[in-house]
Amino acid sequence: MIPQRIVGALLSVATALTLAACDAKTPDYKSIWSTTPTTTPVDKASLIPFPDYLNKLGVQSKQVV
């Protein structure tokens, strides 16, 4: 059987290592900013109204308003 002092020491070391690994770092938001647009143009001809899309998928609904 392992002595309680050794178990306590191991738990203390494990806790210290866990807390040391959780350093609060400030996120670098500037690295995700972009000066060029990343969206692609949408082909408006391929768009269909949302109710028609749902009907095409087989969703049965009734208009409330």
Secondary structure, DSSP 8 states (H G I E B T S, - for coil): ---HHHHHHHHHHHHHHHHHH-------GGGG--SS-------GGG---HHHHHHHHT-------
